[in-house]
């Protein structure tokens, strides 16, 4: 089984994108669609600055639909943006050219193993404070390692956002500093620990020592990578 929830259709189309940028200014621009599925679109050549979690409207051919930004990447002078659909699929698109819902067997070839520390499943209450925001956020950590954790937040967060977090370990708050590494709407937010005292690190090490469910790493070993790359090349 691949990593994608739905089949994607590689295609090149010109579309119109409109919404509000990071300065709350309306924008309308031409972008390029590079692939799409029933509930998502990958677009390129986006000039306006948007945030993860923003709502935008995309018009392609005779179809118009609202989408939410789930990730973005700067490429040269423009941006590449991943969108997920909001609401039902328009009838004209549903019946004409979108791929039918099915399992997607695509697996992206991995070239490196980026995870430095083993992660373990957990359910830890977390108090998170964001710089210049007075009200703390209460969330739950779903997995943890010596280098960071993944928390469930009600909205997507901007990468590199600095946070102060307190993990409730053995009934006590253990504070540390961190930053957001990635954030996918509905899938959780990754926090990297940037400043942590030795006492807090020992507390986390104790939690890890008593944990049995390690979170598997989808980034395969070198042997598995070669096998995947060979298989991918043979079927491309």
C-alpha positions in Angstrom: 0.0 0.0 0.0 1.3 3.4 -0.9 1.5 6.6 1.2 -1.3 8.4 -0.7 -4.9 8.1 0.2 -6.1 8.5 -3.4 -4.7 8.1 -6.9 -3.2 11.2 -8.4 -3.5 12.2 -12.0 -0.3 13.8 -13.5 -1.5 16.7 -15.6 -0.6 20.2 -16.6 -3.3 22.8 -16.5 -3.6 26.5 -16.1 -5.9 27.7 -13.3 -7.0 30.8 -11.5 -6.3 31.0 -7.7 -7.9 33.6 -5.5 -8.0 34.2 -1.7 -6.4 36.4 1.0 -2.7 36.7 1.5 -0.8 36.9 4.8 -1.4 40.6 4.9 -5.2 40.2 4.4 -5.1 41.5 0.9 -7.2 39.9 -1.8 -5.3 38.3 -4.7 -6.2 36.7 -8.0 -3.5 35.0 -10.1 -2.8 32.4 -12.7 -1.1 29.2 -11.5 -0.2 25.8 -12.9 -1.8 22.6 -11.8 0.7 19.7 -11.9 -1.3 16.8 -10.5 -4.7 16.2 -8.8 -6.9 13.7 -7.1 -10.5 13.7 -6.1 -9.7 15.7 -2.9 -6.4 17.4 -3.6 -4.4 19.5 -6.0 -0.7 20.3 -6.4 -0.1 23.8 -7.9 3.0 25.7 -8.8 4.1 29.3 -9.7 2.1 30.8 -6.8 3.4 34.3 -6.2 1.1 35.4 -3.3 2.1 34.6 0.2 -0.4 32.2 1.9 -0.3 30.3 5.2 -0.9 26.7 6.0 -4.6 26.4 6.9 -5.7 29.3 4.7 -8.8 28.8 2.5 -8.5 29.6 -1.2 -10.6 29.1 -4.3 -9.3 27.4 -7.5 -11.0 27.6 -10.9 -9.8 25.2 -13.5 -11.5 24.6 -16.8 -15.2 24.9 -16.0 -14.8 23.8 -12.4 -14.6 26.0 -9.3 -13.9 24.6 -5.8 -12.7 25.8 -2.4 -9.5 24.3 -0.9 -7.4 24.5 2.2 -3.6 25.0 2.1 -2.0 22.0 3.8 1.6 22.6 2.9 3.8 25.0 1.0 7.3 25.1 -0.4 9.3 27.9 -1.8 10.8 27.1 -5.3 12.9 29.8 -6.8 10.8 33.0 -6.9 7.5 31.2 -6.6 5.8 28.6 -4.4 4.6 25.1 -4.7 1.4 24.5 -2.7 -0.5 21.4 -1.7 -4.3 21.8 -1.4 -7.1 19.6 0.1 -10.6 20.1 -1.0 -13.3 21.6 1.2 -16.9 20.3 0.7 -18.1 17.9 -2.0 -16.5 17.3 -5.3 -18.2 19.4 -8.0 -20.5 17.3 -10.2 -18.8 18.2 -13.5 -15.4 17.2 -12.2 -16.7 14.1 -10.5 -18.1 12.7 -13.7 -15.6 13.9 -16.3 -11.9 13.6 -15.6 -11.0 13.0 -11.9 -9.5 9.6 -11.1 -11.9 7.2 -9.4 -11.5 6.6 -5.7 -9.2 3.6 -5.1 -6.1 2.6 -3.2 -2.9 4.2 -4.5 0.1 1.9 -4.7 2.6 4.7 -5.2 5.5 4.7 -2.7 8.0 7.6 -2.9 11.6 6.4 -3.1 13.6 7.4 -0.1 17.2 8.6 -0.4 18.0 9.3 3.3 16.9 8.3 6.7 16.3 11.7 8.4 15.0 10.5 11.8 17.7 10.8 14.4 15.9 9.5 17.5 13.4 6.6 17.9 9.8 7.7 18.5 7.4 6.0 20.8 3.6 6.2 21.0 2.3 8.1 24.0 -0.6 10.1 25.3 0.8 13.0 27.2 -1.0 16.3 28.1 0.9 19.3 26.8 0.6 23.0 27.6 2.0 25.0 24.7 2.7 28.7 24.7 3.4 30.7 21.5 5.4 33.8 21.5 3.3 37.0 21.6 0.1 34.9 22.3 -1.1 35.3 25.9 -3.5 32.4 26.1 -1.8 28.9 26.3 -3.0 26.0 24.2 -3.8 22.6 25.7 -3.0 19.8 23.4 -2.0 16.1 23.5 1.3 14.5 22.4 0.8 11.3 20.4 4.4 10.3 20.0 7.7 11.5 21.6 11.4 11.1 21.3 14.5 12.7 23.0 14.6 15.2 20.2 10.9 16.2 19.9 7.3 15.2 19.8 4.1 15.3 17.7 1.1 17.1 19.0 -2.5 17.4 17.9 -3.5 21.0 17.5 -6.9 22.4 16.3 -5.3 24.2 13.3 -2.1 24.1 11.2 0.9 26.1 12.4 3.6 27.9 10.5 7.0 26.0 10.4 9.8 27.6 12.5 7.2 29.0 15.0 8.9 29.2 18.4 7.0 27.6 21.3 7.4 26.9 24.9 5.9 23.6 25.9 5.3 21.8 29.2 4.9 18.0 29.2 2.9 16.5 32.1 5.2 13.7 33.2 4.5 11.8 36.4 2.0 14.5 37.5 4.5 17.4 37.1 5.0 20.0 34.4 8.4 19.7 32.6 9.2 22.8 30.5 11.3 23.1 27.4 11.7 25.3 24.3 11.0 24.1 20.8 10.0 25.1 17.3 7.5 23.8 14.7 9.2 21.6 12.1 6.1 20.7 10.1 2.3 21.0 10.4 -0.3 19.2 8.3 -3.9 20.1 8.8 -5.7 17.2 10.6 -2.5 15.1 10.9 -0.6 16.8 13.7 2.3 19.2 14.3 5.9 18.2 14.8 7.9 20.0 17.5 11.7 19.9 17.7 13.2 20.5 21.2 15.7 23.4 20.9 16.4 24.0 24.5 15.9 21.3 27.2 17.4 20.9 30.7 19.2 17.7 31.6 16.5 16.9 34.3 13.8 17.2 31.7 15.8 15.0 29.3 16.1 12.3 32.0 12.3 12.4 32.6 11.7 11.9 28.9 14.3 9.1 28.8 12.4 7.4 31.6 9.2 7.6 29.6 10.8 6.1 26.6 12.4 3.3 28.6 8.9 2.2 29.7 7.3 2.5 26.3 6.8 -0.5 24.1 5.1 0.8 21.0 7.8 2.3 18.7 6.5 4.5 15.9 7.7 2.9 12.6 9.8 5.0 10.3 8.6 5.1 6.7 12.1 6.1 5.6 13.5 2.7 4.8 17.0 1.4 5.3 19.5 1.6 2.5 18.7 -2.0 1.3 15.0 -1.2 1.3 15.6 2.1 -0.5 17.5 0.4 -3.3 14.7 -2.2 -3.7 12.1 0.6 -3.8 14.0 2.7 -6.3 14.6 -0.3 -8.6 10.9 -1.2 -8.5 9.9 2.5 -9.0 12.2 2.8 -12.0 10.8 -0.4 -13.5 7.2 0.7 -13.3 7.7 4.4 -14.2 
